[in-house]
Amino acid sequence: MPAGYRRLTLRAGEQRRVTVRVEPRTLSSWDPKAHDWVLGTGPRDLWIGVSSRDLRLRTSARVGG
C-alpha cells in the first residue's frame, strides 16, 4: 500500500537525502477490542523507483519501539 511519495530528478551519479513523511494512521490497523487505530510496529519494506510500475530499490525500516 502506498504511504507517501516525493518527486525529484537526479542526474547520473548525483545523490540527495529525501524525507517522505508518513502519517501514523497509514501504518495503523483497527483494533476491535480497543475500538481504536493501533500503530503497527516492526519492520516495514520501503520501495524506491521511477514509478509504481518500475521499483528499483528495496530497503526496510523499523516502526515504533
C-alpha positions in Angstrom: 0.0 0.0 0.0 1.5 3.4 -0.9 2.2 5.5 2.1 3.9 8.5 0.5 6.0 9.8 -2.3 8.3 12.6 -3.3 9.1 13.5 -6.8 12.6 14.6 -7.7 15.1 14.3 -10.6 18.7 13.3 -10.1 21.5 13.4 -12.7 23.7 10.3 -13.2 25.8 9.9 -10.1 24.0 12.6 -8.1 22.9 11.8 -4.5 20.3 13.5 -2.4 18.8 12.8 1.0 15.0 12.7 0.8 12.4 12.7 3.6 8.9 11.4 2.9 6.5 11.9 5.8 4.0 9.1 6.5 1.1 9.7 8.8 0.9 7.2 11.7 -2.7 6.3 10.7 -1.3 4.9 7.4 0.8 2.4 9.4 -2.0 1.5 11.7 -4.8 -1.0 11.8 -8.2 -1.1 13.5 -8.2 -2.9 16.9 -11.8 -4.0 17.6 -11.0 -4.7 21.3 -9.6 -1.2 21.8 -12.1 0.4 19.4 -9.3 2.5 18.0 -6.5 2.6 15.5 -3.3 1.0 16.7 0.1 1.7 15.2 1.8 -1.4 13.9 5.4 -1.8 14.9 8.2 -3.8 13.5 10.0 -3.9 10.1 8.4 -2.3 7.1 9.5 -2.6 3.5 10.3 0.5 1.5 10.4 0.5 -2.2 12.0 3.3 -4.3 11.5 3.6 -8.0 10.9 5.6 -11.1 7.2 4.9 -10.9 4.9 2.4 -9.1 5.5 0.0 -12.0 9.3 0.4 -12.0 10.5 -0.1 -8.5 14.3 -0.4 -8.5 15.4 -0.3 -4.8 14.1 -2.1 -1.8 15.1 -1.5 1.8 13.5 -1.7 5.2 12.8 0.5 8.3 11.6 -0.3 11.8 8.4 1.4 13.1 7.9 2.0 16.8 9.9 0.6 19.6 
